[in-house]
Amino acid sequence: MSNYQVCSRCIMDTTASNIIFDDSGFCNFCNKFLGKLNVLNKLVSQQESSKNNFIQTIKENGAGKEYDCVVGVSGGLDSSYALYIAVKEGLRPLAVHLDNGWNSELASHNMANLISNLGVDLYTHVIDWKENRDLQRSFFKANVVDIEMLMDNAMLALNYQIAAKQGIKYILAGTNLSTEGMDMPKNWNHLKYDAKNIKDIHKKFGSLPIKTHPLISSVSFVWYEFARKIKWVPFLDYFNYTKANALKILQEECDYKPYPYKHFESVFTRFYQAYILPRKFSIDKRRLHFSTLIISGQMTRDEALKELEKSTYPDPEQEMNDFKFVIKKLGFSEEEFFSYINAPPCPHSLFKSEEKLWIKLKSVYETIRKYV
């Protein structure tokens, strides 16, 4: 890559299409993230009272209902800890899980232990496997970067749908500023609320009707947030959250087993991030994950650079097993799969999209939310 450059403070590099470096060699990603952290740090003194007020609001709003909040769980650390904290704070969460056929054995183990130890109810929505495979194969055939958009969109949709059905006003998410607050590069993913993009890609390349795969659009997101007044809350931002501390607590109290890297609880996500993205799209998401931890003080830059020297797959045997398992489960021959890997990527914008609408709605949404 010509004019290749790595940020001298974090480890983001020019594989991010919209990266800009200042005179000190610092990139726009960590500069912006530092600004977010500074704002958060100024609120630390108010964190305890703010958290207590929020918890009390949830309890009051949920009075008389079977559950007072929804917590989406995947088996990953962030969502698991969000569920743990919700219970420890005296809330009555309904844990919601989306099963698209790719849960690892470790993820299933972690969720089972978590649910059992915390004594909460779990609602699992299972997507019909043939339908899910048809959708995923459609995204492969389209050669777009964000295959995981399918799972992310479905997960968002399911949580809002369950909250609406149960009359619950708060979805407590494991999303948080300290470990994932750095912006995603524009060329690394796509708008998660773009149901139109999903439908158009599937229309061109798929064959089965979409029946069990939940979908959420930009308009339905705004409807849930304003008409139904359901709030998606980055719950862990109310606490002094660090991955190391969260992992220690869950290991001790819920027999939680860690994963090598973020989002490795799903076999497909693991293969997508560690195999497909680096080889087809020249994207190593560890750069973003590690950079966020560097700037938030949970990892040193030297530690991150040493980790990057390792393979995206820490275990070569697991890489080979995942390769065989994934292509067989998706119905690809090795020849078909490698033809896909070698085919040029295509932007999501080649298909119908809600991006322009989302930008307009987001502007209005952010303006209104200041006053509600």
KETIRO-767929 format. One line per 5 residues: number of its first residue (from 0); their letters; for each residue z, x negated, y of C-alpha. Coordinates in steps of 0.02 Angstrom, whole numbers, plus 50000, padded with zeros to 5 digits. Layout:
<atoms>
NUM) A) Z:X:Y ~ ...
</atoms>
This chain:
<atoms>
0) MSNYQ) 50000:50000:50000 ~ 49948:49926:50167 ~ 50082:49910:50302 ~ 50217:49947:50175 ~ 50391:49951:50250
5) VCSRC) 50568:49993:50195 ~ 50703:50051:50313 ~ 50825:49910:50352 ~ 50976:50027:50349 ~ 50940:50147:50206
10) IMDTT) 50803:50125:50075 ~ 50675:50255:50127 ~ 50500:50183:50133 ~ 50321:50221:50180 ~ 50292:50326:50025
15) ASNII) 50364:50460:50140 ~ 50213:50517:50239 ~ 50310:50564:50397 ~ 50422:50410:50407 ~ 50439:50324:50576
20) FDDSG) 50533:50163:50613 ~ 50620:50118:50775 ~ 50632:49944:50852 ~ 50779:49902:50740 ~ 50683:49946:50583
25) FCNFC) 50786:50104:50556 ~ 50692:50257:50497 ~ 50689:50433:50567 ~ 50765:50501:50406 ~ 50929:50405:50420
30) NKFLG) 50933:50419:50610 ~ 50925:50608:50599 ~ 51049:50614:50455 ~ 51172:50508:50553 ~ 51162:50635:50692
35) KLNVL) 51206:50773:50569 ~ 51353:50673:50502 ~ 51417:50638:50677 ~ 51421:50824:50713 ~ 51510:50855:50548
40) NKLVS) 51637:50717:50580 ~ 51682:50794:50749 ~ 51729:50952:50657 ~ 51842:50865:50531 ~ 51998:50906:50629
45) QQESS) 51950:51090:50621 ~ 51895:51083:50440 ~ 52057:51145:50361 ~ 52077:51296:50475 ~ 51891:51334:50466
50) KNNFI) 51896:51326:50275 ~ 52051:51437:50266 ~ 51973:51565:50382 ~ 51813:51567:50280 ~ 51906:51585:50115
55) QTIKE) 52007:51728:50188 ~ 51849:51813:50250 ~ 51774:51806:50075 ~ 51933:51878:49999 ~ 51942:52020:50125
60) NGAGK) 51759:52062:50106 ~ 51774:52061:49916 ~ 51931:52167:49908 ~ 51914:52303:49777 ~ 51760:52223:49698
65) EYDCV) 51753:52138:49530 ~ 51690:51978:49612 ~ 51700:51915:49790 ~ 51565:51780:49783 ~ 51419:51714:49682
70) VGVSG) 51407:51532:49629 ~ 51244:51473:49553 ~ 51274:51344:49416 ~ 51153:51227:49329 ~ 51272:51109:49240
75) GLDSS) 51246:50980:49377 ~ 51391:50900:49470 ~ 51373:50985:49640 ~ 51361:51164:49577 ~ 51496:51133:49446
80) YALYI) 51616:51068:49577 ~ 51576:51214:49694 ~ 51627:51334:49555 ~ 51784:51232:49520 ~ 51836:51232:49703
85) AVKEG) 51802:51418:49722 ~ 51922:51456:49579 ~ 52054:51334:49642 ~ 52046:51419:49813 ~ 52090:51584:49733
90) LRPLA) 51917:51663:49741 ~ 51843:51773:49605 ~ 51667:51703:49580 ~ 51530:51766:49467 ~ 51442:51613:49399
95) VHLDN) 51253:51638:49390 ~ 51137:51531:49286 ~ 50948:51533:49271 ~ 50883:51480:49100 ~ 50699:51431:49105
100) GWNSE) 50702:51351:48933 ~ 50736:51172:48988 ~ 50926:51153:48983 ~ 50981:50988:48908 ~ 51117:50990:48774
105) LASHN) 51231:50901:48896 ~ 51203:51034:49029 ~ 51245:51171:48904 ~ 51402:51075:48854 ~ 51456:51054:49034
110) MANLI) 51429:51236:49080 ~ 51518:51300:48924 ~ 51670:51191:48958 ~ 51670:51234:49142 ~ 51663:51422:49113
115) SNLGV) 51795:51413:48977 ~ 51917:51304:49074 ~ 51900:51401:49235 ~ 51905:51573:49153 ~ 51759:51646:49251
120) DLYTH) 51619:51764:49202 ~ 51445:51694:49180 ~ 51284:51792:49205 ~ 51131:51708:49132 ~ 50954:51765:49167
125) VIDWK) 50830:51702:49038 ~ 50648:51686:49090 ~ 50527:51729:48952 ~ 50470:51560:48887 ~ 50285:51602:48872
130) ENRDL) 50286:51666:49050 ~ 50376:51512:49115 ~ 50259:51396:49020 ~ 50107:51487:49091 ~ 50175:51465:49268
135) QRSFF) 50215:51282:49243 ~ 50046:51246:49166 ~ 49967:51330:49317 ~ 50053:51206:49432 ~ 49997:51062:49323
140) KANVV) 49817:51123:49332 ~ 49831:51141:49521 ~ 49889:50958:49535 ~ 50017:51003:49669 ~ 50172:50897:49693
145) DIEML) 50312:51026:49685 ~ 50314:51092:49508 ~ 50502:51113:49526 ~ 50469:51240:49664 ~ 50453:51367:49524
150) MDNAM) 50632:51341:49466 ~ 50702:51321:49642 ~ 50621:51482:49702 ~ 50678:51578:49548 ~ 50856:51512:49566
155) LALNY) 50864:51565:49748 ~ 50791:51735:49707 ~ 50911:51766:49563 ~ 51066:51723:49664 ~ 51016:51840:49806
160) QIAAK) 50968:51978:49684 ~ 51134:51969:49592 ~ 51232:51962:49754 ~ 51140:52116:49819 ~ 51166:52210:49655
165) QGIKY) 51352:52171:49654 ~ 51378:52206:49839 ~ 51431:52025:49866 ~ 51405:51947:50038 ~ 51428:51762:49999
170) ILAGT) 51332:51642:49888 ~ 51430:51480:49877 ~ 51307:51340:49843 ~ 51335:51162:49788 ~ 51218:51105:49925
175) NLSTE) 51308:50990:50046 ~ 51276:50874:50191 ~ 51363:50718:50128 ~ 51259:50694:49970 ~ 51096:50783:50008
180) GMDMP) 51087:50810:50195 ~ 50942:50691:50225 ~ 50777:50781:50254 ~ 50650:50783:50114 ~ 50485:50697:50160
185) KNWNH) 50346:50822:50192 ~ 50236:50754:50053 ~ 50374:50757:49922 ~ 50396:50944:49902 ~ 50347:51116:49968
190) LKYDA) 50427:51267:50050 ~ 50545:51340:49921 ~ 50525:51519:49985 ~ 50336:51519:49968 ~ 50310:51657:49839
195) KNIKD) 50132:51678:49902 ~ 50092:51498:49854 ~ 50164:51524:49680 ~ 50067:51685:49654 ~ 49902:51612:49714
200) IHKKF) 49915:51456:49605 ~ 49961:51566:49457 ~ 49819:51687:49495 ~ 49693:51544:49491 ~ 49758:51452:49339
205) GSLPI) 49876:51566:49242 ~ 49846:51711:49124 ~ 50010:51803:49091 ~ 50088:51929:49212 ~ 50245:51877:49305
210) KTHPL) 50383:51993:49241 ~ 50543:51897:49207 ~ 50523:51752:49330 ~ 50620:51799:49490 ~ 50528:51769:49653
215) ISSVS) 50585:51762:49833 ~ 50473:51759:49986 ~ 50507:51708:50166 ~ 50517:51891:50216 ~ 50635:51938:50075
220) FVWYE) 50748:51791:50121 ~ 50764:51857:50298 ~ 50792:52033:50229 ~ 50935:51972:50118 ~ 51013:51873:50259
225) FARKI) 51001:52004:50396 ~ 50977:52177:50321 ~ 51094:52146:50173 ~ 51199:52018:50268 ~ 51210:51902:50118
230) KWVPF) 51247:51723:50169 ~ 51195:51567:50074 ~ 51336:51446:50113 ~ 51337:51256:50083 ~ 51514:51276:50017
235) LDYFN) 51557:51094:49987 ~ 51538:51056:50173 ~ 51707:51140:50197 ~ 51786:51001:50095 ~ 51794:50812:50098
240) YTKAN) 51665:50800:49960 ~ 51621:50640:49871 ~ 51530:50631:49705 ~ 51649:50502:49631 ~ 51803:50609:49665
245) ALKIL) 51720:50769:49606 ~ 51664:50686:49445 ~ 51837:50617:49411 ~ 51917:50789:49432 ~ 51790:50880:49324
250) QEECD) 51802:50748:49188 ~ 51991:50763:49183 ~ 52005:50951:49194 ~ 51843:51020:49119 ~ 51784:50883:48999
255) YKPYP) 51631:50860:49109 ~ 51503:50730:49056 ~ 51401:50640:49191 ~ 51211:50616:49201 ~ 51126:50451:49247
260) YKHFE) 51043:50524:49403 ~ 51043:50680:49510 ~ 50962:50835:49429 ~ 50954:50759:49255 ~ 51039:50913:49183
265) SVFTR) 50867:50990:49151 ~ 50751:50906:49026 ~ 50598:50953:49127 ~ 50674:50903:49295 ~ 50724:50737:49219
270) FYQAY) 50548:50707:49156 ~ 50469:50771:49318 ~ 50574:50658:49430 ~ 50579:50505:49319 ~ 50404:50508:49244
275) ILPRK) 50281:50624:49332 ~ 50327:50594:49514 ~ 50323:50402:49506 ~ 50163:50393:49404 ~ 50057:50531:49479
280) FSIDK) 50125:50545:49656 ~ 50204:50372:49686 ~ 50369:50457:49729 ~ 50539:50392:49677 ~ 50666:50524:49728
285) RRLHF) 50808:50401:49698 ~ 50762:50328:49868 ~ 50812:50490:49953 ~ 50966:50521:49845 ~ 51030:50342:49865
290) STLII) 50989:50335:50051 ~ 51094:50490:50081 ~ 51240:50409:49991 ~ 51216:50247:50088 ~ 51224:50332:50257
295) SGQMT) 51373:50441:50206 ~ 51467:50286:50147 ~ 51469:50326:49961 ~ 51354:50183:49908 ~ 51304:50015:49980
300) RDEAL) 51124:49971:50018 ~ 51135:49822:49899 ~ 51197:49936:49760 ~ 51053:50055:49791 ~ 50924:49916:49788
305) KELEK) 50993:49852:49623 ~ 50982:50027:49550 ~ 50801:50041:49608 ~ 50759:49885:49508 ~ 50801:49984:49352
310) STYPD) 50679:50102:49270 ~ 50681:50282:49328 ~ 50724:50315:49146 ~ 50883:50219:49106 ~ 50854:50245:48920
315) PEQEM) 50678:50200:48854 ~ 50709:50297:48694 ~ 50752:50452:48793 ~ 50594:50428:48896 ~ 50487:50427:48739
320) NDFKF) 50579:50577:48666 ~ 50563:50674:48828 ~ 50378:50633:48839 ~ 50344:50699:48665 ~ 50456:50850:48688
325) VIKKL) 50389:50904:48858 ~ 50203:50893:48821 ~ 50227:50979:48654 ~ 50330:51119:48729 ~ 50204:51145:48869
330) GFSEE) 50060:51143:48746 ~ 49971:50986:48810 ~ 49888:50856:48702 ~ 49920:50676:48754 ~ 49739:50666:48814
335) EFFSY) 49760:50822:48922 ~ 49924:50759:48993 ~ 49857:50587:49041 ~ 49703:50669:49117 ~ 49826:50765:49226
340) INAPP) 49922:50607:49272 ~ 49762:50519:49323 ~ 49688:50665:49420 ~ 49705:50656:49610 ~ 49848:50758:49686
345) CPHSL) 49806:50916:49783 ~ 49906:50984:49930 ~ 49992:51153:49916 ~ 49896:51202:50073 ~ 49738:51221:49969
350) FKSEE) 49815:51384:49910 ~ 49881:51536:50003 ~ 50046:51500:50086 ~ 50187:51572:50191 ~ 50220:51409:50283
355) KLWIK) 50158:51468:50453 ~ 50254:51630:50436 ~ 50409:51534:50381 ~ 50403:51424:50536 ~ 50398:51579:50647
360) LKSVY) 50534:51670:50550 ~ 50644:51515:50546 ~ 50633:51497:50735 ~ 50685:51678:50760 ~ 50818:51665:50623
365) ETIRK) 50901:51511:50698 ~ 50903:51591:50870 ~ 50981:51754:50808 ~ 51108:51668:50695 ~ 51187:51586:50846
370) YV) 51243:51757:50902 ~ 51294:51839:50737
</atoms>
